[in-house]
């Protein structure tokens, strides 16, 4: 297990939304969740790379999947990054350092994170090869499971590993799908400029908003059953921001304002710090 501070520094620069709830987690679980987030962010940066064709994306994603599948207790950081520097594209720091993130979690849970990331990389490669063709709601369910619903399942495994917390796996999938569908809504115009449309054929913003709300209802149920503790600490902020973003989009706004985000995060953080202190 590697020191967590360098990972948290990059995490803070990459996503303040997730930096805060991860930084509040107890030792051990903090490293595990940071490892999972950064490993998946590493492959996500390949999927979203603006200047990379789908053939290279698929090749790199499948290579990373194979690297993670080959992980052992004696693997070095470089073992997880085989093939990246020869990929023929400029990759971001979070991707190039995937080996560090893979080794960040405690050894008793790191193989679960490698497995989840490897499976996600293979699924991303499949969707890259299809040019993210979403024809109907079943396709949308497949894609949103591939890149987010499966993350909910992995988080449930992390909670159980840490302190035995048990959760509904169906609601865990909804948690991931709910957050992902809000991201699809928020980024729809930008995605369209690069020729990618995650909406099923004939769907409007209103259709996607209904899909998001159905899944966020599952996410609410997932979070509501969590006992006071680190799992609840982690889930509250991204879920509140997803709800706030969806409400803003339904009102015709492009996104939450910075002041809105700070208010939501600040209130929840204040409540969580008070709970920890009590």
N, C-alpha and C positions, 0 to 999 in steps of 0.2 A: 504494500500500500504506500503510495507516494504522499508527500505533504499536500494539504488541501489549499493553502494560501494562493499559490500561482493559479490554480484552477478558479478560485473565487474571484481573483483579479480579472481574469479574462471573462468570466461569467458576468461580472458587473459591467464590463464594457460591451458585452454582447446583448444582455437582456436584464435590465433592472427589474422587470416584472418578476422574473424567477429568481434573481439574486437575493431579493429580500426574504421570501419564504424559505429558500434553501439555507441561507445564512442563519436562520432561527432554529434550524434542526439540531438535535443533539449529535455529539460525536459518534462516528460510525455511520449513522443514517445520513448525516450531512455529506460525507464522502461518497456514499452509495448513490444518493440522488444527484449530486453534482456530476458524478461519473456518468450516470445514465443520461442526464440532460446534455452534457457536452459531447458524448459519443454520438448521440442522435442529432445534435446540432451539426456535428462534423459531416455526417452523410447528407443532412438536409441542405447544407451549403452546396454540395455537388448537384443535388436535384434542382436547386433554384439558380444555379450558375447561369448568368445572362448570356455569356459568350461561348458556351460549350454545347456542341451538338449532342443529340440524344445517344448516338453510338458511343461516344467517349464517356458520357455520363453512365451508361449501362455498364461499360467495361470497368470503370473505376469503382462503381458501387458493388459489382459482383466480386471484384478483387478484395475490397474491404470485407465483404461478407466471408470470403474464404479465409482471410487473415484472422478474423475474429473466431471463426470455427476452429482454427488451428491453435487457439490460445491454450496455454497450460500454466501450471503453477510456476514454471521457470521461464516463461516468456519475457522478453525485454520489450521496451517501448517500440523500438524499431521494427520488431516482428509484426506489429499491428499496422504499420504504415508501408509495408512492402508494396511497391508498384506505384505509389503516389507521385514521387518526384519524377518519374519517367512518364507521367500521364499525358504530357503535352499540353497542359493548361496551367494557368496561374491559380493556385488554390489558396484559400484563406488560412490564417494561422490556426483557427479552431480545427480545421480538417487535417492539416499537416501534423498536428500534435495529438492525433487521436490515440496514439499509444500511451501517452501520459494519462489521458482520461480513462482508458481501459484499465490501467493499473491503479487508479485512485481508490476504488472501492475495496472494502475488506475482502479477503480471499474467500470467505464463506458465502459471499453473495455475488462476487464479480462474474462468475460464469453465467449467472442468470442475465446479467446486463449484456454480456457478450452475445448470448443467444438471442436476446430481444433485438439488439442492434443489427446482428447478422441477418436475421429474418426480415427486418425492416429494409435493409439495404437491398436484399434480393427483390422484395416487393416494389421498391422504388425503381429498380432496374426494369422490372416488368412494365411499370407505368411509363417510364421514359421511352421504352421501345414502342409503346402504343401512342406516344405523343400525348399522353394523359387524355385519351379519348373517353369521355364520360357520356354514354348514350342514354342511360335511364337511371332511376333511383337505385337499382341494384348495383350498378357500376359505382355510383357515389358511395353507397354503403361499403363496397369493397375497398375503394380508395381510402375513405376516411378511417376504415378499420386498419388498413395497411400502415398508415402514417400517424395514427392518433389513438384509435380504439385499443390497439395492441399496447400502447403506452399506458393506458389505464389499467390493463391487466398486469403489466409489469410493476406499476406502482403498488397495486394490491399485494403483489408478492413481496415487495420491499417492506410494506407495513407489517405483514405477517412475519417476515424474517426478523424484523427489529423487536417487536414486542407482542406478537401473537394477534394483532388486530385483524379481524375477519370482515370481509366486505362482499357485497353482491358483485359477481363478475359481470352480469348483464349491465348493471348500473355503472360499473367501471368503464365498460366500453362506451356507454353513453357520455360519461365524463369526457373521455378523449374526443369522441365525435363532436360533442357540443362545442368544445373549444376550437376544434379544427374548422367546423362549419362557419363559425363567426369569423375566423381568419379568411376563409374563402370569400365571404361576403365583403369583408373590409378590403381585400386585395383584388377584387374582381376586375376592376378597370385596368389596373397595372398588369395583371396576368394576361388580359386580352391583348395588350400592346406587344407581348412576346409570343402571341399565338397560342396561348393555353387558356382553355375554358373549362372550369370544373363544374359548371352547371349542366345538369342533364338537358337533353334536347327539349326546347320549348319552355324551359323554366325561366321565371322572372325572379327579381329580387324578393318579391313577396313569397314565392314558393320556397326559396332558400331560407328565408327568415322563419317560415313555419317549420322547416326541417331542423333548423338550429334550435328553435324553442322546444320541439319534441325531445331533442337530445339533451338540452340543458335541464329539462324537467328530470331526466334520469340522473344528470349530474347533481342536481339539488338533492335528490333522494339519496344518492351515494354519500354526499357530504353530511347530510342530516343524520345519518346513522353512525358516523365516525365518533368515537369517544373523545373526550378532551385529551389532547396529546399531540404528538408531532404530525400525524397524518392530517388531522384537521387544520393544524397550523399551516401546513403546506398548501392544502387545497383551497382555502378560503379566498386568497388574493386573486389567483388566475380566474376562478369562477366568478367573483364579483366583477372583475374587469370585463369578462366575456358578456355578462348580463348588461353592464353599462354600455359597452360598445354596441351590442345589438339594439339596445334602446335608442342610442344616438343615431344609428343607421336607419332605423325605422322612422325616425323623425326627419330624415333627409340630410342629416349631418354626415360628413365624410368619416369622422372618427371621434373618439373622446378627445377633449382638449387636454393639454398638459395639466392644467389646474384640476380638471375632473379626475385624472389619473392619480395625481398626488393626494387629492382629498380621499379617494377610495382606499388607496394603499396606506395612507397615514392613519385613517380611522381603524382599519383592521389591524395594522401593526401595533397601534397603541393598545387596542384591546388584548392582543396576544401577549404583549410584553407584560401587561397588567396581570394576565392569567398566570404567566410563568412566575411572576414575583409573588403571587398570592399563595 
